[in-house]
Amino acid sequence: MATAEGSHEKSLATLGVTDAEQLTALFAEARAQFDAAAGAVHDEAAWKQLRDAWLGRKSGVLTLITDNWLKPATPELKRAVGAGLNELREHVDAKIEERRAAIEAGADEAALAKDRVDLSLPGVVRPLGSRHLIRQVFQEIEDIFFSIGFSVVEGPEIETPYYNFEALNIPENHPVRDDMDTFYLDLPKGAPGQLLLRTHTSPMQIRTMEKQKPPVRVIVPGRVYRRDNPDATHSFAFHQVEGLAVDTDITFCDFTGTIEYFVKQFFGPSVKTRFRPSYFPFTEPSVEFDVSCVFCGGSGTTSSGTCGKCKGAGWIELFGAGMVDPAVYRFVGYDPKKVSGFAFGIGIDRLAMLKYGIDDIQVFFQNDVRFLKQFP
């Protein structure tokens, strides 16, 4: 008698099956064949292949057994074939359902294992961002001036020549207004006037005085632009905080007290200060404000010799300032005989470089994470 492998495709007569004993052995071999195939099923794809191979309506093994064994069987064997086929079908149905349940349970367990949080593992450290060093210095300066009654105002980075120059007592023929020093915008024909990238934040001082009567106490932080060739201490874009205080009877002593307070709050109480005469079109008198070198303590020397920061002078130039020129008040409708005030302009990048020992202004704009991580 032929084996059960492929026997379902042949009739009983072809297989030489003539009695119930041979029929029982044939069904037993078919069952063993199915059990072997079912035992090799471990995933959904294999399970579907097994199901279709045995229960498929057109070419499934049980369908072929029905067509090739049951239907052409002799009357003497038909009852036995029907009983064996039903028993095999029940076994196949049960086993296939059992494998389906096992595969689904295994998939659920795998999913749970994948999603399970192992509390014994160390946590994942998520890197936290921080404010840029320039923004940190901005905030520190704003906090210092806010504590003594100043307000913070901001304005446009694109300005008119009037607010950037004329209203600040810088006439049309002044060298600073040349396009070698200032970025002018290329406007279409018919534009009402020139526009430029502001060279300082002082225009907001004028705009503030136009809208507000004395007393005025404001600082103006922001980005400014000048046609400087980039190097370790210069950039075509940098940051400033300019300040203005206007009221009746403001004196140079008020000015020096304010600046002294700011510098000692920012650099520490041990720094010393001094003024040097200077010139700015919008202040009179004008001064350059110096502080004792924060790197050598004002001595001009370090353990390795002459201080490289102050070049042995013991002093570092910090910013320019002065009493507001009376000519500026006329642009905003103030009476220069009744009011007085002071103004100053501080380079934020320079202050940050001095306070944190940074040698190159370009690192502020390079977005190097290795540098930024040093100032969380």
Buried (B, 14 or more C-beta within 10 A) or exposed (E): EEEBEEBBEBBBEEBEBBEBEBBBBBBEBBBEBBEEBBEEBEEBEBBEEBBEBBBEEEEBBBBBBBBBBBEBBEEEBBEBBBBBBEEBBEBBBEBBEEBBEEBEEEEEEEEEEEEEEEEEEEEEEEEEEEEBBBEBBBEBBBEBBEEEEBBBBEBEBEBBBBBBBBBBBBEEEEEBBEEEEBBEEEEEEEEEEBBBBBBBBBBBBBBBBEEBEBEBBBBBBBBBBBEEEEEEBEBEBBBBBBBBBBBEEBEBEBBBEBBBBBBBBBBEEEBBBEBEEBEBBBBBBBBBBBBBBBBBBBEBBBEEEEBEBBEBBBBBBBBBBBBBBBBBBEBBEBEEEEBBBBBBBBBBBBBBBBBEEBEEBEBBBEEEEEBBEEBE
